Amino acid sequence: MVSRVLVPMDDSDMAATALSFACETFPAAELTVLHVAGGPTSYMGGAMSLVLSDDMDDAIAERAEPIFERAREIAAEADCAIETAVALGSPGKTIVSHADGFDLVVIGSHSGGLASRLLLGNVAETVTKNAPVPVTVVR
């Protein structure tokens, strides 16, 4: 039985679809939406802006809030409860490290454009190959 589900979420439509799927498929499960802030870019711009901020924790929370607002709207529409968590780091590796203790990871198949996928690798692929629990990829 699936009782704890991790749903990594960024601002992509695929991540929103993954959360909707998780809410509909596992309505009784404890759902945690994880946003990984400051993931690497080709020039480390996302992470650098956080590191250079006056209060990094506040900057991370501020960056995650629009993602969590969207997640709360999706969850409310599906009448499911969610918890939220934010982390800093490389998205694929960070999601894998947070997956321990969950029964399942539900992740969108991709986000961003072709250029970002080529530069950064495919997060869903990294999670699928390395997660310590089963992974459902939603497209």
PyMOL CGO cylinders between C-alpha atoms (Angstrom):
from pymol import cmd
from pymol.cgo import CYLINDER

trace = [
    CYLINDER, 0.00, 0.00, 0.00, 1.27, 3.45, -0.90, 0.3, 1, 1, 1, 1, 1, 1,
    CYLINDER, 1.27, 3.45, -0.90, 1.05, 5.73, 2.12, 0.3, 1, 1, 1, 1, 1, 1,
    CYLINDER, 1.05, 5.73, 2.12, 3.77, 8.36, 1.45, 0.3, 1, 1, 1, 1, 1, 1,
    CYLINDER, 3.77, 8.36, 1.45, 4.29, 9.93, -1.98, 0.3, 1, 1, 1, 1, 1, 1,
    CYLINDER, 4.29, 9.93, -1.98, 6.96, 12.45, -2.98, 0.3, 1, 1, 1, 1, 1, 1,
    CYLINDER, 6.96, 12.45, -2.98, 5.99, 14.74, -5.86, 0.3, 1, 1, 1, 1, 1, 1,
    CYLINDER, 5.99, 14.74, -5.86, 8.88, 16.92, -7.09, 0.3, 1, 1, 1, 1, 1, 1,
    CYLINDER, 8.88, 16.92, -7.09, 7.51, 20.12, -8.58, 0.3, 1, 1, 1, 1, 1, 1,
    CYLINDER, 7.51, 20.12, -8.58, 8.83, 23.03, -10.57, 0.3, 1, 1, 1, 1, 1, 1,
    CYLINDER, 8.83, 23.03, -10.57, 6.85, 25.57, -12.59, 0.3, 1, 1, 1, 1, 1, 1,
    CYLINDER, 6.85, 25.57, -12.59, 6.26, 23.22, -15.55, 0.3, 1, 1, 1, 1, 1, 1,
    CYLINDER, 6.26, 23.22, -15.55, 2.93, 21.89, -16.76, 0.3, 1, 1, 1, 1, 1, 1,
    CYLINDER, 2.93, 21.89, -16.76, 4.31, 18.35, -16.52, 0.3, 1, 1, 1, 1, 1, 1,
    CYLINDER, 4.31, 18.35, -16.52, 4.95, 18.79, -12.80, 0.3, 1, 1, 1, 1, 1, 1,
    CYLINDER, 4.95, 18.79, -12.80, 1.40, 20.06, -12.33, 0.3, 1, 1, 1, 1, 1, 1,
    CYLINDER, 1.40, 20.06, -12.33, 0.10, 17.02, -14.21, 0.3, 1, 1, 1, 1, 1, 1,
    CYLINDER, 0.10, 17.02, -14.21, 2.17, 14.74, -11.98, 0.3, 1, 1, 1, 1, 1, 1,
    CYLINDER, 2.17, 14.74, -11.98, 0.66, 16.31, -8.85, 0.3, 1, 1, 1, 1, 1, 1,
    CYLINDER, 0.66, 16.31, -8.85, -2.86, 15.98, -10.25, 0.3, 1, 1, 1, 1, 1, 1,
    CYLINDER, -2.86, 15.98, -10.25, -2.15, 12.32, -11.02, 0.3, 1, 1, 1, 1, 1, 1,
    CYLINDER, -2.15, 12.32, -11.02, -0.82, 11.71, -7.51, 0.3, 1, 1, 1, 1, 1, 1,
    CYLINDER, -0.82, 11.71, -7.51, -3.85, 13.36, -5.90, 0.3, 1, 1, 1, 1, 1, 1,
    CYLINDER, -3.85, 13.36, -5.90, -6.29, 11.35, -8.00, 0.3, 1, 1, 1, 1, 1, 1,
    CYLINDER, -6.29, 11.35, -8.00, -4.45, 8.03, -7.76, 0.3, 1, 1, 1, 1, 1, 1,
    CYLINDER, -4.45, 8.03, -7.76, -3.41, 8.13, -4.10, 0.3, 1, 1, 1, 1, 1, 1,
    CYLINDER, -3.41, 8.13, -4.10, -6.10, 10.22, -2.33, 0.3, 1, 1, 1, 1, 1, 1,
    CYLINDER, -6.10, 10.22, -2.33, -5.44, 8.64, 1.07, 0.3, 1, 1, 1, 1, 1, 1,
    CYLINDER, -5.44, 8.64, 1.07, -1.66, 8.96, 0.89, 0.3, 1, 1, 1, 1, 1, 1,
    CYLINDER, -1.66, 8.96, 0.89, 0.46, 11.61, 2.54, 0.3, 1, 1, 1, 1, 1, 1,
    CYLINDER, 0.46, 11.61, 2.54, 1.64, 13.73, -0.41, 0.3, 1, 1, 1, 1, 1, 1,
    CYLINDER, 1.64, 13.73, -0.41, 4.73, 15.89, -0.11, 0.3, 1, 1, 1, 1, 1, 1,
    CYLINDER, 4.73, 15.89, -0.11, 5.49, 18.41, -2.83, 0.3, 1, 1, 1, 1, 1, 1,
    CYLINDER, 5.49, 18.41, -2.83, 9.24, 19.02, -3.06, 0.3, 1, 1, 1, 1, 1, 1,
    CYLINDER, 9.24, 19.02, -3.06, 10.63, 22.03, -4.88, 0.3, 1, 1, 1, 1, 1, 1,
    CYLINDER, 10.63, 22.03, -4.88, 14.36, 22.06, -5.53, 0.3, 1, 1, 1, 1, 1, 1,
    CYLINDER, 14.36, 22.06, -5.53, 15.45, 25.69, -5.66, 0.3, 1, 1, 1, 1, 1, 1,
    CYLINDER, 15.45, 25.69, -5.66, 18.61, 27.01, -7.20, 0.3, 1, 1, 1, 1, 1, 1,
    CYLINDER, 18.61, 27.01, -7.20, 19.30, 24.07, -9.41, 0.3, 1, 1, 1, 1, 1, 1,
    CYLINDER, 19.30, 24.07, -9.41, 22.25, 24.40, -11.70, 0.3, 1, 1, 1, 1, 1, 1,
    CYLINDER, 22.25, 24.40, -11.70, 22.02, 26.28, -14.94, 0.3, 1, 1, 1, 1, 1, 1,
    CYLINDER, 22.02, 26.28, -14.94, 24.58, 26.41, -17.69, 0.3, 1, 1, 1, 1, 1, 1,
    CYLINDER, 24.58, 26.41, -17.69, 26.13, 29.40, -15.88, 0.3, 1, 1, 1, 1, 1, 1,
    CYLINDER, 26.13, 29.40, -15.88, 24.99, 28.60, -12.31, 0.3, 1, 1, 1, 1, 1, 1,
    CYLINDER, 24.99, 28.60, -12.31, 22.74, 31.70, -12.37, 0.3, 1, 1, 1, 1, 1, 1,
    CYLINDER, 22.74, 31.70, -12.37, 19.92, 30.18, -10.31, 0.3, 1, 1, 1, 1, 1, 1,
    CYLINDER, 19.92, 30.18, -10.31, 22.15, 28.94, -7.53, 0.3, 1, 1, 1, 1, 1, 1,
    CYLINDER, 22.15, 28.94, -7.53, 24.38, 32.01, -7.53, 0.3, 1, 1, 1, 1, 1, 1,
    CYLINDER, 24.38, 32.01, -7.53, 21.49, 34.42, -7.05, 0.3, 1, 1, 1, 1, 1, 1,
    CYLINDER, 21.49, 34.42, -7.05, 20.49, 32.48, -3.94, 0.3, 1, 1, 1, 1, 1, 1,
    CYLINDER, 20.49, 32.48, -3.94, 24.00, 32.28, -2.53, 0.3, 1, 1, 1, 1, 1, 1,
    CYLINDER, 24.00, 32.28, -2.53, 24.52, 36.01, -3.00, 0.3, 1, 1, 1, 1, 1, 1,
    CYLINDER, 24.52, 36.01, -3.00, 21.24, 37.00, -1.34, 0.3, 1, 1, 1, 1, 1, 1,
    CYLINDER, 21.24, 37.00, -1.34, 21.28, 38.58, 2.12, 0.3, 1, 1, 1, 1, 1, 1,
    CYLINDER, 21.28, 38.58, 2.12, 19.25, 35.73, 3.62, 0.3, 1, 1, 1, 1, 1, 1,
    CYLINDER, 19.25, 35.73, 3.62, 19.51, 32.53, 1.61, 0.3, 1, 1, 1, 1, 1, 1,
    CYLINDER, 19.51, 32.53, 1.61, 16.70, 30.75, 3.49, 0.3, 1, 1, 1, 1, 1, 1,
    CYLINDER, 16.70, 30.75, 3.49, 14.29, 33.61, 2.78, 0.3, 1, 1, 1, 1, 1, 1,
    CYLINDER, 14.29, 33.61, 2.78, 15.38, 33.71, -0.87, 0.3, 1, 1, 1, 1, 1, 1,
    CYLINDER, 15.38, 33.71, -0.87, 14.79, 29.97, -1.26, 0.3, 1, 1, 1, 1, 1, 1,
    CYLINDER, 14.79, 29.97, -1.26, 11.36, 30.21, 0.38, 0.3, 1, 1, 1, 1, 1, 1,
    CYLINDER, 11.36, 30.21, 0.38, 10.46, 33.18, -1.81, 0.3, 1, 1, 1, 1, 1, 1,
    CYLINDER, 10.46, 33.18, -1.81, 11.48, 31.31, -4.96, 0.3, 1, 1, 1, 1, 1, 1,
    CYLINDER, 11.48, 31.31, -4.96, 9.43, 28.25, -3.93, 0.3, 1, 1, 1, 1, 1, 1,
    CYLINDER, 9.43, 28.25, -3.93, 6.25, 30.08, -2.93, 0.3, 1, 1, 1, 1, 1, 1,
    CYLINDER, 6.25, 30.08, -2.93, 4.73, 30.46, -6.44, 0.3, 1, 1, 1, 1, 1, 1,
    CYLINDER, 4.73, 30.46, -6.44, 5.31, 26.74, -7.01, 0.3, 1, 1, 1, 1, 1, 1,
    CYLINDER, 5.31, 26.74, -7.01, 3.63, 25.89, -3.71, 0.3, 1, 1, 1, 1, 1, 1,
    CYLINDER, 3.63, 25.89, -3.71, 0.71, 28.24, -4.44, 0.3, 1, 1, 1, 1, 1, 1,
    CYLINDER, 0.71, 28.24, -4.44, 0.08, 26.38, -7.69, 0.3, 1, 1, 1, 1, 1, 1,
    CYLINDER, 0.08, 26.38, -7.69, 0.44, 23.04, -5.87, 0.3, 1, 1, 1, 1, 1, 1,
    CYLINDER, 0.44, 23.04, -5.87, -2.12, 24.10, -3.26, 0.3, 1, 1, 1, 1, 1, 1,
    CYLINDER, -2.12, 24.10, -3.26, -4.57, 25.10, -6.01, 0.3, 1, 1, 1, 1, 1, 1,
    CYLINDER, -4.57, 25.10, -6.01, -4.16, 21.74, -7.74, 0.3, 1, 1, 1, 1, 1, 1,
    CYLINDER, -4.16, 21.74, -7.74, -4.57, 19.88, -4.45, 0.3, 1, 1, 1, 1, 1, 1,
    CYLINDER, -4.57, 19.88, -4.45, -7.67, 21.91, -3.52, 0.3, 1, 1, 1, 1, 1, 1,
    CYLINDER, -7.67, 21.91, -3.52, -9.28, 21.11, -6.88, 0.3, 1, 1, 1, 1, 1, 1,
    CYLINDER, -9.28, 21.11, -6.88, -8.61, 17.41, -6.28, 0.3, 1, 1, 1, 1, 1, 1,
    CYLINDER, -8.61, 17.41, -6.28, -9.67, 17.66, -2.61, 0.3, 1, 1, 1, 1, 1, 1,
    CYLINDER, -9.67, 17.66, -2.61, -6.39, 16.26, -1.33, 0.3, 1, 1, 1, 1, 1, 1,
    CYLINDER, -6.39, 16.26, -1.33, -4.00, 17.48, 1.33, 0.3, 1, 1, 1, 1, 1, 1,
    CYLINDER, -4.00, 17.48, 1.33, -0.35, 18.18, 0.64, 0.3, 1, 1, 1, 1, 1, 1,
    CYLINDER, -0.35, 18.18, 0.64, 2.73, 19.07, 2.62, 0.3, 1, 1, 1, 1, 1, 1,
    CYLINDER, 2.73, 19.07, 2.62, 5.50, 21.15, 1.08, 0.3, 1, 1, 1, 1, 1, 1,
    CYLINDER, 5.50, 21.15, 1.08, 9.27, 20.99, 1.32, 0.3, 1, 1, 1, 1, 1, 1,
    CYLINDER, 9.27, 20.99, 1.32, 12.04, 22.94, -0.34, 0.3, 1, 1, 1, 1, 1, 1,
    CYLINDER, 12.04, 22.94, -0.34, 15.65, 21.99, -0.90, 0.3, 1, 1, 1, 1, 1, 1,
    CYLINDER, 15.65, 21.99, -0.90, 18.68, 23.51, -2.58, 0.3, 1, 1, 1, 1, 1, 1,
    CYLINDER, 18.68, 23.51, -2.58, 20.85, 21.60, -5.02, 0.3, 1, 1, 1, 1, 1, 1,
    CYLINDER, 20.85, 21.60, -5.02, 21.00, 19.67, -8.24, 0.3, 1, 1, 1, 1, 1, 1,
    CYLINDER, 21.00, 19.67, -8.24, 17.37, 18.65, -8.92, 0.3, 1, 1, 1, 1, 1, 1,
    CYLINDER, 17.37, 18.65, -8.92, 17.89, 14.97, -9.80, 0.3, 1, 1, 1, 1, 1, 1,
    CYLINDER, 17.89, 14.97, -9.80, 20.32, 14.22, -7.00, 0.3, 1, 1, 1, 1, 1, 1,
    CYLINDER, 20.32, 14.22, -7.00, 18.33, 16.19, -4.44, 0.3, 1, 1, 1, 1, 1, 1,
    CYLINDER, 18.33, 16.19, -4.44, 15.08, 14.42, -5.31, 0.3, 1, 1, 1, 1, 1, 1,
    CYLINDER, 15.08, 14.42, -5.31, 16.81, 11.03, -5.05, 0.3, 1, 1, 1, 1, 1, 1,
    CYLINDER, 16.81, 11.03, -5.05, 18.22, 11.92, -1.64, 0.3, 1, 1, 1, 1, 1, 1,
    CYLINDER, 18.22, 11.92, -1.64, 14.77, 13.02, -0.40, 0.3, 1, 1, 1, 1, 1, 1,
    CYLINDER, 14.77, 13.02, -0.40, 13.02, 9.90, -1.76, 0.3, 1, 1, 1, 1, 1, 1,
    CYLINDER, 13.02, 9.90, -1.76, 14.22, 7.68, 1.07, 0.3, 1, 1, 1, 1, 1, 1,
    CYLINDER, 14.22, 7.68, 1.07, 11.35, 7.23, 3.50, 0.3, 1, 1, 1, 1, 1, 1,
    CYLINDER, 11.35, 7.23, 3.50, 8.66, 7.56, 0.84, 0.3, 1, 1, 1, 1, 1, 1,
    CYLINDER, 8.66, 7.56, 0.84, 6.85, 4.67, -0.82, 0.3, 1, 1, 1, 1, 1, 1,
    CYLINDER, 6.85, 4.67, -0.82, 6.80, 6.24, -4.28, 0.3, 1, 1, 1, 1, 1, 1,
    CYLINDER, 6.80, 6.24, -4.28, 8.00, 9.22, -6.31, 0.3, 1, 1, 1, 1, 1, 1,
    CYLINDER, 8.00, 9.22, -6.31, 5.59, 10.67, -8.87, 0.3, 1, 1, 1, 1, 1, 1,
    CYLINDER, 5.59, 10.67, -8.87, 7.41, 12.97, -11.30, 0.3, 1, 1, 1, 1, 1, 1,
    CYLINDER, 7.41, 12.97, -11.30, 6.60, 14.75, -14.55, 0.3, 1, 1, 1, 1, 1, 1,
    CYLINDER, 6.60, 14.75, -14.55, 8.38, 13.35, -17.58, 0.3, 1, 1, 1, 1, 1, 1,
    CYLINDER, 8.38, 13.35, -17.58, 10.24, 16.55, -18.41, 0.3, 1, 1, 1, 1, 1, 1,
    CYLINDER, 10.24, 16.55, -18.41, 10.36, 20.29, -17.97, 0.3, 1, 1, 1, 1, 1, 1,
    CYLINDER, 10.36, 20.29, -17.97, 12.10, 23.09, -19.70, 0.3, 1, 1, 1, 1, 1, 1,
    CYLINDER, 12.10, 23.09, -19.70, 13.15, 23.20, -23.30, 0.3, 1, 1, 1, 1, 1, 1,
    CYLINDER, 13.15, 23.20, -23.30, 15.50, 21.04, -25.29, 0.3, 1, 1, 1, 1, 1, 1,
    CYLINDER, 15.50, 21.04, -25.29, 18.52, 23.21, -24.51, 0.3, 1, 1, 1, 1, 1, 1,
    CYLINDER, 18.52, 23.21, -24.51, 18.09, 22.94, -20.75, 0.3, 1, 1, 1, 1, 1, 1,
    CYLINDER, 18.09, 22.94, -20.75, 17.55, 19.18, -20.97, 0.3, 1, 1, 1, 1, 1, 1,
    CYLINDER, 17.55, 19.18, -20.97, 20.74, 18.80, -22.99, 0.3, 1, 1, 1, 1, 1, 1,
    CYLINDER, 20.74, 18.80, -22.99, 22.76, 20.99, -20.62, 0.3, 1, 1, 1, 1, 1, 1,
    CYLINDER, 22.76, 20.99, -20.62, 21.36, 19.70, -17.34, 0.3, 1, 1, 1, 1, 1, 1,
    CYLINDER, 21.36, 19.70, -17.34, 20.32, 16.17, -18.19, 0.3, 1, 1, 1, 1, 1, 1,
    CYLINDER, 20.32, 16.17, -18.19, 16.88, 14.77, -17.70, 0.3, 1, 1, 1, 1, 1, 1,
    CYLINDER, 16.88, 14.77, -17.70, 15.81, 14.99, -14.07, 0.3, 1, 1, 1, 1, 1, 1,
    CYLINDER, 15.81, 14.99, -14.07, 13.15, 12.29, -14.44, 0.3, 1, 1, 1, 1, 1, 1,
    CYLINDER, 13.15, 12.29, -14.44, 15.73, 9.94, -15.93, 0.3, 1, 1, 1, 1, 1, 1,
    CYLINDER, 15.73, 9.94, -15.93, 18.16, 10.59, -13.07, 0.3, 1, 1, 1, 1, 1, 1,
    CYLINDER, 18.16, 10.59, -13.07, 15.43, 9.98, -10.50, 0.3, 1, 1, 1, 1, 1, 1,
    CYLINDER, 15.43, 9.98, -10.50, 14.18, 6.84, -12.25, 0.3, 1, 1, 1, 1, 1, 1,
    CYLINDER, 14.18, 6.84, -12.25, 17.66, 5.33, -12.40, 0.3, 1, 1, 1, 1, 1, 1,
    CYLINDER, 17.66, 5.33, -12.40, 18.75, 6.22, -8.87, 0.3, 1, 1, 1, 1, 1, 1,
    CYLINDER, 18.75, 6.22, -8.87, 15.75, 6.50, -6.54, 0.3, 1, 1, 1, 1, 1, 1,
    CYLINDER, 15.75, 6.50, -6.54, 15.62, 4.03, -3.65, 0.3, 1, 1, 1, 1, 1, 1,
    CYLINDER, 15.62, 4.03, -3.65, 11.84, 3.61, -4.19, 0.3, 1, 1, 1, 1, 1, 1,
    CYLINDER, 11.84, 3.61, -4.19, 9.60, 3.02, -7.22, 0.3, 1, 1, 1, 1, 1, 1,
    CYLINDER, 9.60, 3.02, -7.22, 9.10, 5.98, -9.54, 0.3, 1, 1, 1, 1, 1, 1,
    CYLINDER, 9.10, 5.98, -9.54, 6.03, 6.77, -11.62, 0.3, 1, 1, 1, 1, 1, 1,
    CYLINDER, 6.03, 6.77, -11.62, 6.75, 9.09, -14.54, 0.3, 1, 1, 1, 1, 1, 1,
    CYLINDER, 6.75, 9.09, -14.54, 3.71, 11.06, -15.71, 0.3, 1, 1, 1, 1, 1, 1,
    CYLINDER, 3.71, 11.06, -15.71, 3.46, 12.60, -19.15, 0.3, 1, 1, 1, 1, 1, 1,
]
cmd.load_cgo(trace, "trace")
